Amino acid sequence: MAGWILTSRDDDPVTFRLMPGHVKTIGRTARADFILDAALVSRVHCRLTADKSDQLVVDDLGSTNGTLVNGKRVERSLLKAGDVLTVGRVEFSIAQG
């Protein structure tokens, strides 16, 4: 498997790629692996874990405004292709690729 692709649904899309076996954070500071300078994004907002069995898990890291999967606030969730991950006001489409 070639990993996971997160693409924002903005006019000027942002794309993040996550390979199997990697863990990355999303946030608005330089401490985050994927920097997302957008409204309502916490400094280190959430963590994405792509395990070697091709599963992608998101964990909220105590963000102020929460992490949403398909419009529902979650602390931890298994993501699949076609899901929508919302971080702050940014919506990402999830795909395998």
N, C-alpha and C positions, 0 to 999 in steps of 0.2 A: 504494500500500500504506500502511496506517495504522501500521505498526511492529510491535513485539513486546511481549508482556505476560508478565511473570514473576510467578507467584502462589505463595506459600509454602503448604505442605500442613499448616499448623498449625491449632489450634483458633481462633486469632485471626490470620487470614491477613494477610500483608504483600504488597502488589502494587507492582511496579516497571514502568514503561512506558519503552520506548526507541524513539524515532522514527528512521526511516532517515537515515543520514548523521551519526549521533551516536555518541560514545564516552563510556562511563560506567564508573566503578569501583564495586566493592562492598567495604565494609570496616566496621570498628567505630569508626573515628575520624571526626572532622569533616572531615578531608581527603578522605574518600571521597565520591563523588557520591551513592551510595545507602548510607545508614548502616544497618548490620545489627548491632545489639547483641545478640549471641548467642554461646553457647559455641563455642569452637574457631575463631572467625572472626578472621583476622589484621587488623592495622590497615588495610592496603590489600590485600585478599585477591586479587581478580581484576579483569580489565577486560573489558567487553562492547563489541563494535564492531558496530553495525548499519550495513552499507554501503548505498549507494544502489541496489544490485542485489537488495535484499531478503534478504541473507544476514546471519546473526547468528553472530559468532565470540566465543568466550570464551578468554582467556589467563590462566593462573595467574601471579601476580606474586610468586612465591617464597614463597607462604604456607607456614606451618609444617605445617598439616594437609592441604593439597592441595585441589584443585578436582576434583569428580567429575562425569562425565556418564554417566547411566544406570548408575551404580555403579562406573565405571572411572575411575581417577585419570588426569588429562590435564594436559599443559602448555598445549596449544592444541587447540581442537576447534570444528568447525562444528556449530552447533545447529540443530535443526529442530523444528517444532511436534510436541508429544507427548513430547519429551525431558524428562528430569529432571536438573536442575542442582543439585548439592549443594555448599553453601558452609558450612563448619563442620558443624553438625548440622541445618542448615536445608535442606530440599528444596524446590526451585521447579519447578513445572510450566511448560513453555514453550508459548506460544501466539502465533499471529499475530492481530493485531486492529487 
